[in-house]
Amino acid sequence: MIQTERIVSPMSNEGRNTYVVEHLTNALLELLNEKPIHDISISELVEQAGVGRASFYRNYECKEDILKHLLNEKTAEWGNKWNENSGTPLSEHIRVMLKHFEANRSFYKLLNDRGLIYLLKDIILSFFGPKPEHDMISAYSSAFAAYVLYGWIDTWFQRGMKESADEIADMFKAQDL
């Protein structure tokens, strides 16, 4: 038997997966700048990303999952602040979140322009919505506040984010929710 030198990739499985996820994410954002998500095929996406089709399905079930993953990464910063400062007034948590949206305006504008801002709802509900341990009143109050907040954010995006994050946060605080 003839032995040949085997070339082993210097990148770990984790490194390869990170590479795939980053390239799929960047490719999807580039394509979303050109057309709606429903007009982007998986074949076109993986070709743009320079990865195999199997790599897409190993990481995601659908194209929206890429955006959900990216949203989770982007919102982790204010999510961590939320968890670290549980005694901070809700209005200040909302202000931090709104400033995040303002700082990432182009990304959220793209989501809004492509009709994908609804993907943000689950994240808002996870932070501000009802929790299993809530009693009845707390659960309904949290649900009310979370959906109102989502409505405000959606309206802010629809209006082109004309108001500053501080203005929106102050208006929300003035509602005494």
N, C-alpha and C positions, 0 to 999 in steps of 0.2 A: 504494500500500500504506500502510495506516495503522499507524504505529508506536505501540506501547503500552509503558508502563513495565513492565519485568520485575522482579518481586520475587524477590530471591535470598536464600536462607536465610543468616543470619549465622553459622550453625554449619558447621564444616568436616565433611567426610565422617567423619573420625576422631571429631569431637565428636558427630555424630549416632549413630555406632556405639556410642560410650561410653554415650550416653543410652539407647539400645536395650538394651544389655547390663545396665546398672544397673536399668532398669525391669523387664526380664524376671526378673532375679535377685530383686529385691524382691517382685515379684508371686508368684514361685514359693515363696519363703519364707513369705509370707502365706498362700498356699493350703495349703502343707504343714502349717501350724499348724491347719488345719481338717480336712484329710483326707489319705489316702495318695496317693503320687505317681501310682499307676495309676488313681486316680479323677479325676485332673486332666487335662482335655483340652487340646490345643494351643489350640483356640479360646477356651476359658475363660482360659487363661494369657495369651494376647495381649490379650484384652479387659481383663483385670485390669491388665495392664501399660500399656495404652493405645498399643500399637504394632501394626503390621500383621503378618499371618501370614508374609509373605515375609521380614520382618525376623528372625523367629525362625529360619527355615530358612537364612537367609544366614549366621547365626552358629553354629547348632547343628543336630545331626542328631536329637537326642532330648532330653527334659527332663533326664535325668541329666547330660548334658553341661554344663548350666548349673551344677549342683552341683560337677562336676569342676573347672570353671573357677574357681569360688569357692573350693574347697578349695586349688587351686594358689595362688591369691592369698593366702589366709589362712596357708598354711604357708610362703610365701616368706620370711617374716621369720626363722624358725628355719632354713630352708634356706640362706639367705644366711650366717647365723652358722656353719652347718656348713661351708660352702665357704671362708669366711674363716679359720676356726680348725681346719684339718685336723689339727693336732697335739694338739688337745684330746682327752682321753680320751672314749671312746664313752659312758661312763656320764654324763658332763656334757652331751653332745649329747642324750641321752635325757631328762635332767632338763629341759633347755630345751624340748624338744618337749612333754613332759608338762605343764609349766607353761603352755605355749600352749593345750593342751586345757582346762586348768583355767580359764584366763582367758576362754576362749570356750565355757564350759560350756553355755550355752543353745543355741548353734548345734549343738554336737555331740550334745546331748541330743535335739534335734529330729531329727537324722539317725538317731540310735539308735532313737528312738521310732517312726520311720517305716520302720525296717528298711533304712536306707541307709548304715550305717556301713561296709559292705563297700567303699564307694568310697574309703575311706582306705587300703586295702591297697596299691594301686598307688603311692601317694605314699610310704608307708613302705618299700616295696621299692625305689623309686628312690633313696632315701637310704641304706638299710642293707643292701639285697640285693646279689646278685652282679652284677659288672660284666663286660663282655666281655673286659677285659684281665686278669681274675683267673685264676690257675692253678686247677687242679682242686680242691685242698684249700681254697683261699680262697673259691672260688665256692660250694662246698657249706657251708662254715662260715658265710659271709655269708647264704646262703639260710636256714639253720637259725636264725640269730640274728634275722633280719628277720621270719620267720614266728612265732617265739616271741614277739617283741616285739608283733607285731600281735595275737596271741592274748591277751597280757596286757592290751593296750589295749582290745580288744573285751570282755574279761571285766570290766575296770574300768568301762567304760561300762554293761555289763549290770547290774552291781552298784550302779549309781547314783552312781559316782565317790565312794564313801564315804571312801576313803582319799585322803590328799593326794598331790599330784604328787611331793613329796619322799619320801613313804613308798613309793610305787610304784617310783620311781627307785632308792631304797636297796635294796628287795627284788630288783630286777632286777640291780643291781650285785653283790649278795651271791650270785647264782647263778653268777658267774664266766663269763659268756658272752662 
